[in-house]
Amino acid sequence: MDKKWIDLRSDTVTIPPQEMKETMLHAPLGDDVYGDDPTVNELEAFAAELLGKEAAIFVPSGTFGNQLALLTHTRRGDEVIVAADAHIMYHEVGAAAVIAGVQLRTFDLVDQKRLPVDKIESLIRIDDIHYPETGLICLENALGNGCVVSLEDMKAVREMAIKRDVPVHLDGARIFNASASLGVDVKELTALVDTANVCLSKGLCAPVGSILVGSKTFIDRARKNRKLMGGGMRQAGVVAAPALYALKHMVDRLKDDHDNAKYMAEQLESISGVEILKDRLDISMVFFTLSESVISEQALVDGMFEKGIKISGMEDEEYRFVTHHGVCREDIDQMMKVFKSLI
Ligand SMILES: *Cc1c(COP(=O)(O)O)cnc(C)c1O
C-alpha cells in the first residue's frame, strides 16, 4: 500500500475510486475512429443528454477540448474574445495561435467574476478592411480563481452575442462545480452557450478526458478536426468507461468538496497572518495570502511535504489549497495540525 498523501495541489490529482477502475476491465471495446467503440458512443450520448446539447465528443484533455472548439468555430486570422486571465489565454501554451491560428483579444472581469457585457460587445469588430473578423467569444465557469459567474451575466452575454451573431464557447472545465454552487441544473448553463467543454479528470475523478458538447453539425466538424489534431483514439472505451462512471456517480458529491473548502478556510483563518480571499470561495478552492514573516514559502512547502502533505507554492502571491474526493475532514484537521507545528 502506498503511503497516504494528503494532496491539496489540485483536483486533477484525484485517483479513480476502485469501482470506477473496475469499469475499465469490462467495457465493450471497438475502434472509435471507425465509430465502433460502444463505450465511447455511450459516453458521448450520455454526456450530450446530461448537458442538454445535441451531440458530444470525447477528447483527451480540457486544453484539447477548448482548442478543438476554437479550431472548429473560427477561421485562421479570426479574433477570439476571452478574459485576460482565462485558462484559454493564460494556461494553454499559446495554442490558439498555433492550432486555430487565431488572435486573442482580452477583457478584464469586473470584481473578479462579473462579465462586462458592454466592454465585450465593444470588442466585437465592425466591418473594416483593416480588421480581423470576430469569430468567437469564450467564457469560463467556474473560473480558475475560485469564483462562479452568475446565470444573469452569462445570459446578458448570450443575448448580446445572438444580436451580434457571434458564437459563444464555454470553458466549463469545472461546470459541475459551477452548477452545484449556483444550485441550478447544469443545462441552465449550457443553454446559454453554443458549445461547452467539460473536464472529467478533475473533481469528477476520471483518469483522463474531457467532453465537448454542441450542435450535431458542430460536433461532426469537430470530429474531423479532432483527427487532424491527433486525437483520434482507438479502443478508447477503456478510458471512456471510467469517464461515464464519473458523470453518473461523481457529480452529486462535488458539493461535499465545496463544504470542505469552506471548513478548511474557517480553520486556516484561525492562523494569524493568514488572509482568506473570502469572496472567491465559491467552489473547492481556498485562496489565501500568508505573510512571509509567519513562515517562508519554501519552509511551508517543504515542512508540509515532510509530513505527507503536498501543497503548491504561491502563484501571483497567493496560495491555493484544493479539496477533492481524496481529502476528508480528518485530512484537513491533520493539515492544520502540521501547519500550526511549522509556524
Ligand atoms: C484544467 C482546466 C482546463 C483544461 O485542463 P487540462 O489539464 O488540459 O485537462 C481548462 N480550463 C480550465 C478553467 C481549467 O481549470
The ligand as a Tripos MOL2 file, in Angstrom:
@<TRIPOS>MOLECULE
LIG
   15    15     1     0     0
SMALL
NO_CHARGES

@<TRIPOS>ATOM
      1 C1         -7.9710   22.4040  -16.0390 C.3       1 LIG1
      2 C2         -8.6030   23.4010  -16.8830 C.ar      1 LIG1
      3 C3         -8.6340   23.2690  -18.2820 C.ar      1 LIG1
      4 C4         -8.0260   22.1330  -19.0540 C.3       1 LIG1
      5 O1         -7.0920   21.4000  -18.4370 O.3       1 LIG1
      6 P1         -6.3410   20.0950  -18.9430 P.3       1 LIG1
      7 O2         -5.2860   19.9960  -17.9170 O.co2     1 LIG1
      8 O3         -5.8450   20.3460  -20.3070 O.co2     1 LIG1
      9 O4         -7.3070   18.9680  -18.8930 O.co2     1 LIG1
     10 C5         -9.2880   24.2460  -18.9910 C.ar      1 LIG1
     11 N1         -9.8680   25.2820  -18.3890 N.ar      1 LIG1
     12 C6         -9.8710   25.4430  -17.0640 C.ar      1 LIG1
     13 C7        -10.5820   26.6090  -16.4590 C.3       1 LIG1
     14 C8         -9.2310   24.5070  -16.2580 C.ar      1 LIG1
     15 O5         -9.2370   24.6700  -14.9390 O.3       1 LIG1
@<TRIPOS>BOND
     1     1     2 1
     2     2     3 ar
     3     2    14 ar
     4     3     4 1
     5     3    10 ar
     6     4     5 1
     7     5     6 1
     8     6     7 2
     9     6     8 1
    10     6     9 1
    11    10    11 ar
    12    11    12 ar
    13    12    13 1
    14    12    14 ar
    15    14    15 1
@<TRIPOS>SUBSTRUCTURE
     1 LIG1         1 GROUP 0 **** ****
